[in-house]
Every structure is written in C-alpha cells, then in structure tokens.
Amino acid sequence: SAADCLVQDITEERFVLAINGPRARTILKTLSEDPLDNYNFPPSTAQQIRVAGQDVLALRMSFAGELGWELHGVTEEASPLYRALLANGAEHGLVPAGIMALNNSLRIEKGFVHYGGEISPTVTPLEAGLGFTCKLKGDQPDFVGKAAILAQRKEGWTRRLVSVQAKPGENISLWGHEQERLYRDGEPVGMLTSGGYSHTLGCAIGQGFVSGPPKVPATWLRSGSFEVELPVQVDGNVSFQRFPIQVSTKCLVDPGFTRVLGEGL
C-alpha cells in the first residue's frame, strides 16, 4: 500500500569526510567545477556536486565553526577521494585531524552542543540556548512540546548553558571532565558537561550548566566570581581543588560567526 515503508541499515555503505578551515573552499575548487561561493552554496544547505570525479552529497555544515563541508558518498569511493583531498590540499596546509580535535577543542570554542553532553531529553531548548531553532510564533505550526517551551519562556528558565574558560597559562586540564562542580561566589551552581583545550586562546575551556535567577541573565553571570572544582593528585593522593574561571553565554571564539563564510565573506 501507499503506507508501506522499508527501513534499511546502510551504515557500512556510506562514508562522510569533513573538510574544515579557511582554505576549504580553495582546496575543493581544485577538485570540483561546481560553484561553492556563499551565494550559490550558502551555509546550512546541501547539494549534489562532483568532487575529484565522484558524485557526493555536500552539506555546508561545520562542527569546527570554520568554513567547511561534509562530503557524503559511497564507501568504495572514500579512499580515492580522501587521497585526492590530501594531495591537492598539501600546499594549502591540509592535514588529517582526529575526533578529539574536533569534539573536544574546536566544537567547544564555538559553543556547539553535543548530544549526551550538553543536550538530552532533560534539557529544554531555552536552557541550552537553542530557542532560535524552535518555531514559537503563534502563526507557525504546532509541535510536541511547544506549549511547554512557551510556558517556560514566560516563567523564565533557571539554568543556562555557558562557555567556560580558564585563565591563559593556568596549568589545569578540563579535558574529559564531566559533572565537575561549578561555583559562583563560593556556592555550587552547576556542573561541567564538556572539557578540552583551546589552541586559539591558549587555555583550558569547557561548557556547563549553571543555575540562577529566571533566565539566568548575563548581568548575574558578570557580577559573580566563578570557579571549577577539579581532582588534583599530589604525592599520590587525590583531592579536590577549585580554580578560577570565566563563564559566558557567548561562544569563546568568533562570536560573530564570520569564519563559516570563509575568505571574501
């Protein structure tokens, strides 16, 4: 019947390669004749294009917060495309990067959320700073949870996702830490959800939730002194110590999000 549906697992049949960085467009243009400028291929869109003689589904998305594309194709074509990208990108400084560089550094610099870390079924879009993704106007279609989000927006949410930054040069690590407590003026107000290191800023960075007055305003964040509590090993013994941090509702690097547009903007 018209309602019949077939679900098939094609995980092993598909690949994805992500190319990110200010020269991503320059490199791709050496392998593709398709237009890749911001007008013809704007951010957050997808197109079928040819790269190195292969048909791929290109997504103008970047978990790194830089100019970039995800290239999706048939698994058998992954290796030839990978080698072509490395060969043509060598003169532009293209190098392989691992998931830790992407997930525990670049992503956190941009304040991008990760499911299972910053977001889950227990976190609302308003608390995660994602209210802009919801169609909340009265003339827009209804969806499951819309009434609850509107009610929370009216009443005010009391916890908020923030970016966390240690002092440059502070010899601490937030990498791999989750659930560590965050303090404001000596009182526990939240916890870390992700941690890593920013090579752009030269310091430890992270993300976490803090609880405060309704809507957790930026004035409340700026008026307090924040610390993170971390396990420290001294002479074979582990104890918890607090270290000063800065918190912000904005991302730590390129808050204007101009880098995703690339050269020439």
N, C-alpha and C positions, 0 to 999 in steps of 0.2 A: 504494500500500500504506500501511499504518499508519505506516511508517517514512519516508514521503516528507516532504520539508521544502523550503520555499521561502524563500529569503533575498532581501529586497528593500531597497534603499537608499532610506530615506525622509528623509534628512537635510534636503532642501530643503522638505519638507512639514511639518516640526515646528519649534517655537520653544521657547525657555526664557527666562524672565525671573526674576531673583532679587531678592527684596526682603529686605533685612537691616537690623537696627538695633533699638534698644529699643522703638520705636514701630511696628514692622512689623505686629504683631497689631492695634493700634488702627486703622491705615490699612486693613488688609484687612477688618476688621469693618464699615467703612463701605460696602464693596462686596460683602460676602458674608453670607448668613444662616447658613452652616454653622458649627458650634462649632469654635473654634480654640484653646480652652484646653488646658493641659498634660495634663489628664485625658482629654479626648476626642480630642485630636490631639497625642500625645506626640512628643518628638524621635525622629529616625531611623525615622519611619513615613511612609506615603504614603496619600493618599485622593483620590478623585474629588470635587471640590467645584465650586461655581459662584462665579465672581468677575466682577463687572460684567456679569452676564447671560451669561457664557460658561462652558462646561464645560472644566475644566482638571484635569490630574493634578498635585496639590500634594505636594511632597516636603518634609518638615520637616527640611531639611538647610541648613547654612550654612557655606560655606568662609571666611566672615568671622569665625566664632567668636561671632556675636551671634544673638539671636533672629531667625529668618528662615525663609523658604520659597522653594523653586524652583517655578515655575509652568510646566508644560509643556502646550502646546496646538497647534492647527493654525495654520500660518504666517499665513494670511489674517486671523487674529484677533489677531495680535501687536500691531499698531499701535493698534487701539482699546483694548486692554487697557493698553498702555503709557501712552496718553494719560489713561485713567481713573485709573490709579495716581498719575501725576504731579499731576493735578488735585485728587484727594482727599487726596493726601499733602502738598500745598504748605503747608498750615497747620501741619503737623507737622514741617516741615523736610526733607521728602524731596527729594533731588536725585539726578541721574544720577551714577554712579560707573564709572570705567573698570577694565579688567582689571588694570592696573598697581597701582591702589589695592588691589584685592582680592588679587592674587597676590604682589605684592612688598612689601606692608605688613601688611594685616590677617591674611593667612594665616600669615606668619612670626611675627607677635605670638603667635598661638595654637599655633605649633609644628606646624601641619598640613603633611603631606608632599605633594610634587608628583612625579608620575611623570616620570622623566627627569632629575630633580634629586636629590631625597633617596632615592628608591627606584627600583630597577631589578632585572633578573634576577640581578644580582651581590650584592644586599643581602638579608639574611635579615630576617624579621620581628623577631627578637630584637635585632638590631643597630639597627633603625630604631625601636625602642620600640613595636612593634606586636604583641608577643606576646599581648596580650589579645584580639586578633582571631582567634586560632587555637584550635581545639578540640583540646586536648592531653591531656585526661583519658583514662585507659585505657578507660572505658566509652563513649567518644564515637567516632563513625565515623572510619575511616582516610581519609587523603587523600595525594596525591602530595607528598612532601617532609616528611611528619610525622615519620618516623624520623630524618631529618637534623636537624630542629629540636629534637627531644628529645635527640639526641646533643649538639648544641651547647649546649643548656640545662644539660646535665650537666657538660660540659667547661668551659663558660664562654666567651662570645664576647669578642673582644679589641678590637673597635671599636664605637663608640656614637655615635648621632646626638645632637647637642647644640644648644641655642639659644645664639646669640652676641649679646652686647650691648656696644657701645662706651660710653665714658663720655659722659654727657649734656654737650652743649656741645663735644665733640671734633669738630673740623672735618674729618671724613673721611666718605667715602661707600663703602658696601658694595653699592650698587645695581648690578645687572648683573654682579657679580663671581661667578665660579665657578672652582674649582680653586686659589684663593689659599691659601697655606700657613698653617696654624695651628701655633703653637709653645707648648710648655709648658716653663718654666724654660730657655728658650733652645734647646730641641731640637725639631725638626719632629715633630709627632704626628698631623697630619691636614690637612684642607682644607675650604674653604667649598663649599657646594652651592647656596646661595641668599643673596641680599643685598637689603636695602632700607632703608627709614626708618620708624621708629615715631613717629607724631604723638602717640600716647598717652604715650610715655616721653620723647620729645624727643631721640632719639639714633639712630644707625645700628644696625641689627640684622641678623641673618642666621641661617643654620643650616649645620651642617657635621658631618663625622665626625672623631672623634679616636680614636687607638689607645692602649691602655694595658694594665694588668693584667686578668686574667679578670673579665668582667662590667663592666669599667670603672666601678668603684664611685664613688658621689658623694663619698666621703671623699678619693679620689685626685684628683678634679676640684677640690675645695675647697682641697686642700693645695698646688696649683701656681699659678704665675703664667703667664697665657696672653696671647699676642699674635697679631695677624694681620699678614701681610706684604702690602702693597699697593703698586701702582705710583704714583709721585708725580712730577709734572712740575715741574721748577724751571728757570727760564731756558731753556726749550726742550729741556731734557734730561730723560729719564725714568730714574728709579732706583727701587729697591725700599726701602721703609722699614717698620719694624714699629711697631704701635700696640697699647697695652694693651686687653684685652677681658675680659669675664666670660663664663663658659660655665656652662650648667646643663642637666640632663636634663628640667627642667620648662619649660613654656611661659612666656613673659615677661609675658603679660597674662592676668588672670583664670584662674589655675591651677586653681581650683575648678570651673570651667566652669559658673558660675551664670548667666552672661549669656544662654546659649542658652535658658534657661527664660523669660526676659522678666519684665515687670513683674508683681508679685504672686507670682512664682515658682510 
